[in-house]
Amino acid sequence: MNCEQARELLGPASDNELANESAAMVAGHISKCNQCQSEWEQILSVRAGIVDILAQQRPSDDFEKRIISALHNDQQASKVKYMTTFFIGAAATVLLVFLALTSPYFAGRTPLQVQSQRQGQRQEQGQGQNLAQGNSSESKDAIAAENLVASIGHHSSGPEDPSFVVDYVGKKDASDLAAKVGFAVQKIKLANYGLYGSDIVKTSNGKTLVRMCFNSSDGTSADCIDCYQAPTGLLALRKTSMRQIVLENGQVASIGKLGNQSALLLSSNGADVLYVSPLASEKLIKLVAPAT
């Protein structure tokens, strides 16, 4: 997203009118662009000023009593009619503006932050459903990631599930794997981690996905990172409480725990990408989308 595109969306973003993906892209851009960040702060400042003005212009406590009293005075009937019409219209306008502007700022958060929090709350309420924001297009044949990782994960101790058949294909990169599985496997680059091996995983219902294992290339960590990839909508986290985050690169992802392992799920260019590792969640996030 360039500056011109971002500026066109700053207004809608401040009103919480953007879809999740667009809001994430705007947030990612303004975090890296000083000029757009300055314009965003000016918008927030203007809105905050309007809130302050509204707070100072509220009707007096005896406003209603004075209006009712005036209605009984025939000599002031025309004046009262004008005042009533004016103040009712003004009150309605104030109320609409007040509701539109105040809620994010009384909590000390920007609209983009509030939107992210609300999405996380909806995820927590969706028990028994797919809680990964990056996988909103989950298909009816989606694979339960919890079962997949518990059965074949490198750091899992659960019994193997015969519905998953693992075929080790060697140290194959994304392009080699894509040619074998027929969907767009995303190229993965993790700082100080190198590709150790790749697997093609087939399910009992005929679905295919891949797993790429990355090991620390500098010997600083003994914890590997498993990266599972499948066509968009095929991976689902149904029993895991996830929270939504916006990565440094602007992508919307979901982060949580699978047992004692960190799990991060996102969708990118036609593929669901699930990272699983014993690494702390914060470290996994930085590896997947490092700050620039």
Buried (B, 14 or more C-beta within 10 A) or exposed (E): BEEEEBBEBBEBBBBBEBEBEBBBBBBBBBBEBEEBBEBBEEBBEEBEEBBEEBEEEEEEEEEEEEBEEBEEEEEEEEEBEEBEEEBEEEEEEBEEBBEEBBEBBEEEBBBBBBBBBEBBEEBEEEEEBBBBBBBEEBBEEBBBBBBBBBBBBBBBEEEEBEBBEEEEBEEBEBEBBBEBBEBBBBEBEBEEBEBBBBBBBBBEEEBBBBBBBBBBBEEEBEBBBBBBBBBBBBBBBBBBBBBBBBBBBBBBBBBBEBBEBBBBBBBBEEBBBBBBBBBEBEEBBBBBBEEE
